[in-house]
Amino acid sequence: MKTAITITTINKPTVIESYLKNILNYGHQDVEIIIVGDKKTPSGVGDYCAKISRESLITVKYLDVDFQKNYLKKFPDLEKYLPYNSFSRRNIGDLFAYEEGYDVIIRVDDDNYPTEDDFIRIHGIVGKNIKTTVLKSENGWYNVCEELIDKENIPFYPRGFPYSKRWLSGQNSTVPREVKVVLNAGLWLGDPDVDAITRLCKPINAIKYKKTFGDTFALENGTWCPINTQNTSYSRDIIPASFVPPNVGRYDDIWSGYLLRKITDHFDHYVSYGSPLLFQKRNVHNLWVDLENEINGNIYTDHLINKMNTFNLSSTSYSDCYYELASKLETNLSKNRDVFDPLIRGMKIWVESINLIS
């Protein structure tokens, strides 16, 4: 299978040297790394990517701003919609990889480093039927960070886990089953993906993955947990429903994941969590700014999910289903429309762009 790793960055992306080492150590081929630059990305990154591509014999493609402008001429509505100096520029790398025919697209952040896990092989489960442990929660939510051990044994939740669903009691059950996994969300050691409120209260240092259910495990349809884009692989089939919006602060990837989960459940497809692990050496952040950028999501995620849970979807493809979901949100959401309306418009533009390829 052809695999693309996509990264957006405003830094010199030296992190890719660690990925190249991991890829070569395990002898993988048909892998390409796609770097999406922005206006803040330093000069010389194109030459740097070309140099390490020659040395490693693994293609490292740098999409600079000029490339993006030319590429997006085919998608004029998307070009107008996506802002510069935005995490959402990563969508361009995903669209490019989709058009190039990659079977697996892995999104990572530029401050996350591979561990000893076989990064490509484990993420390569997407798009396949696999035998795994499927976990079901009676309250509809499971905290995957229960599988991570903090250095001081502090319990914690991933960024985007609704506050209304935290610390609830309820039984979990597991069953071995063969399911089709379309997305794999790898976990993180070091400074894991938690929210600003958690970081402001007490820093978390994840030192171990328990592997209670093996390397990976799946959540039953109807049992949810956030999905980010920090260490996450997608089957190409679901890219038409995997848009990351630019206008929702630090819930951009989180709401993207919740919208996608509504659709994977509709198709009886599964999301898995666990390996491969990455180690996050988190870039410098102002936690108060992070908190400000998370407030909207903290408040309105419940409204989004509660409305989605009232919908019955009927479309038979991921692209049509995503457009249908956008239309239903447009009709039914009653709060926070100054944020939700641009999100819905972006969802529709994304499908229209994908359809220009298909």
N, C-alpha and C positions, 0 to 999 in steps of 0.2 A: 504494500500500500504506500501511496505517496503521502508524506506528512509535511506540513508547514508549521513552523513556530512563528507566531506574530508578536511583535513588541512595538509599542510606541514609546518614545523617549525624548526628553529635552537635554539629555546628558550624552557623553561619549559612552556607547553601550558596551563597555568592556565585559559586562556580565556574559555576553555571548561566548566568550572564550571558555567559560565553564561548561556551557551547553555543548560546544563543539568537542570538548574533551570527553564528556559523557557519551555523546553520540559515537565518537570514534572508538572509545573503550569497548563498547558493546557491538561494534561492527555494523552499524546501521547504514543503509543506503536509501536513496530516494527521499532524503530529508533536505528541506530548504529553510533557512531563517530569513524572515522578512522584517526589516526594521522600518518603521514609519516615523519619519522626522517631523518637525514642526518649525515654526519660525524662531523658536528659542534654542533649537538644537545647534550645538557649536559647529563651526566650519571644520572641515577635515574628516567628518564622520564617513563620508562617501569613500574617501581614499582608504581610511582605516578598514572599512568593511571589505573593500576590494582586496586589500592586502591579506587579511586573515582568511578570506575565501580562497585565494590562490594557495596559501600555505596549508590549509586543512583539506582542500579538495571537496569541501562542502559549500554549496552555494549560499552566500550571504548577500541578499539583495537589499540595497538601501533605496527607499522611496523618498527622495527629497521633495521639497515643496514644489519645485518646477515639474518633477515627474507627476506629482499628485494633480497639479493643475491640468496637465495634458491628459492624464488618465481620466479625470472626472469630466472631461468634455463629453464623454459618452453618457454621463449621468448628471445632466445640468441641474436638476432639482436637488439632488444630493449635494452637489458642489455648493449650491447656495445655502443649504441648510446647515452643513457642518462648519462650525467656527474653527478658526486657528487657535493655537495655544490651548488646546482642549484634549483631554483624554479620549474623547470620541473620535479623534483622528485614527484610532486603532481600527475603526470600521473599514477604512480604506484598505488596510492590509488584509483583512478578512475577505473583503469583496474581491480583491485581486487574487488571493489564494483560491477562492471559490471558482472564479473564472478560469484559473489555470488548471482546474480539475483535481485539486488535492482531495484525498479521501478523508484525512484527519487534519483538523486545524486546531492547534494548541495555542491558547492565549496565555502569556506570562507577563509579569511586571519586571521592570529593569532593576529591581533590588531583591530579586528572588533567585537563589543559587541552587543548582542541583545537589542532591546528596549522593550516596552510593547507589540509590535505586536506578534501575534501568528505565530511564525517563521515557524514551520512545516506546519501548515494548509495552509498558504498563498502560500508558495513555492510549495505546493502540487497540484497547478493548472496545472502543466506541464503534458503533455500527455493526457489532457482532452479537450473536446470541451466546451468552456465557452462563455457566453454573456458578451461582454466588449465593450468599446469605442475603435474604430480603427482610428488612426490618419494618415493622408496622407499629405505630404508636396510637393508642386509643384516643388521644386528644388531638391527633393530626399533625403533631410537630415533634421533631427529634433534634436534639442538640448534638451535632457531630463532634463538637469540641469535647464531649465527654470521653472521646477516644484519645485525647491529648493530655499529657501530664505536665502541669506547670511545676517549675522548680520548687515552689513553696506550696504545692498542692492546692492552689486557689482554683475553684471552678469558674469557668468563663464561657461566654457565648460568642459565636461569630458575628461580625459586623452585619447588620441588617436583620438579625433575628428579632421579631417583633417583641417589644417590651411587654405587651399584653399576654404573650405566650411563654414568658420566662418563669422559671421556678414553679411550674405547674406540676402537680402529681399526676400519675397515670401509668398504666402498665404498657410495657413494650413486649412485643413477641417477634420471634424470628422463625424463618423457614427456609431451607435450601430449595432453590428453584432455578430453572433455566429461564432467563429473561433477555430481551434485547436492550442493551445499554447504548444510549445515544449520546450521553455526556458523562464525563468522568471529572469529578472535582477533587483534585489532590489537596492534601492538607499541608501544614507548614510548621516547621520547628523555628526556634528563635523567637522573634517578635511576630506572633501570629496575626491574622486579619481580624482584629477586634475593633470595636467602635471607640470613639474619642472619650465617651463617658467612662468606659472601662479603663482606658489608659490614664485618664486623669485621676481615677481613684487609686489604681495600683498597677504598675507595669506587669505584663505577663511574659514569662520566659518558658516557652514550651520545649521540653527536653526529651520527650519520648512519645512515640505512637504505640498505643497498647496492642493493636491488632487483635482485638477481641473477636472480630468476625473474619479475620484473615487480612490479606493485603488490601482488598477493596470489599465494599458491601453496598447494596442498593437499598434505597428507601421505597417502600410500597407506594403505589399510586394513592394519593390522598394523604400521605405523610410527608411533610415539607420541611425544608431547611434552606437558608439562603445559598445562593450560588454566586460566586464572584468571578472575576476574570484573571485571577492572580496565578493560577496553576490549573488550568481547565482545558480539557480537550472536547472537541465537538465533532461528531460525524457530519460530513458535508451535507447530509440530508436536512439537518436542522439549522444550518446557517441562515436560510430565509426567515427564521423566526428568532434570530439571535442578535438583533440590533442593540447597540449600547448608546442610549440617548445622551445628548450633551447638556441638558438643561435641568438635571435633577441633583446636582451637587455630588456628594459622595455616596449617593444611592444609584448612580448611573448603571453600574454593573448589577447591583442588587435587584432593582426593578426589572432590568433586562432578564435576570434569571427567573424571577417570579412569573413574568409573562410567558417565558418559555416553558416553565413547569406546567402551567395550565394546558399547554398544547401537548407536551409529551404525555401527560396523563390521558388526554383525549385519545391518543393513538396507542395507548397501552404500552408505551416505551418507558424506559427506566433511566434514572440518574444514579450514578454510583459515587461513592466518596472513599477517601483513604489515600492509598499510594497512587503515584509516586510522591514522596515528600520533597518539598523544597525548604531551604533555609532562608528566612527573610532577614537581611541586614537593612533595616528600614531606612529609606532616605529621610533627611531631616524634615520634620513637619512642625508647624505651629498647631498644637492640639486645640487651642481655642478657635482657630480658624477651621480646623477639621470639624469641631463640634457645630459651629455655625453652618457648615455645609452639610451636616447630617440632620439638622433639626427638621427640615421639611419631610425627609424620609421617615424619621422617627415618629412624626405625628401622623402621616397620611398613608403609611404602608398598610395599616389595618383597613382603611377605607378601600384601597385598591384591591386587596385580597378578598375582602368580604363581598365586594361587587362581583369579582371574577367568579367566586364560588356560586353565584346565582345563575351563571351563564351555562347554557348547553351549546356546544359547538357542533357544527355539522359538516364542515369542509373536509376534503379528502387529501389535501396536500398541506405541507407545512407553510408554504407561502400563502395559500388561500386562507388557511386557518388563522394566520397572523393578521391578515387584513380583516378577516371577520372579527377577530378579537378587538382590533383597533376600532372598528365600527360600533361594536357593542359598548366599549368603554366610552366612546363619544356620546352615545345616547344615554348611558346610565350613570356615569359619575356625576356626583352632585357637589363635591367639595374641591377646593384647590385647583380650579380650572385654569388659572394663569400658568400653572406648571403642567397640568395634565394635557391641555390642548396642544402645546408644542410637542409633547411626547407622542401623542396620537398622530399628529401630522408626520413626525419623523418615522413612525412605524409604517405608515402608508407609503412614504417616499422610499423607504428601504425595500419594501416588497416590489414596488414599481421598478426600482433599480435592478433587483435580482431578476425580475421577469425580462428585462432587456438582455440579460445574459442567457437565460433559459430559452 
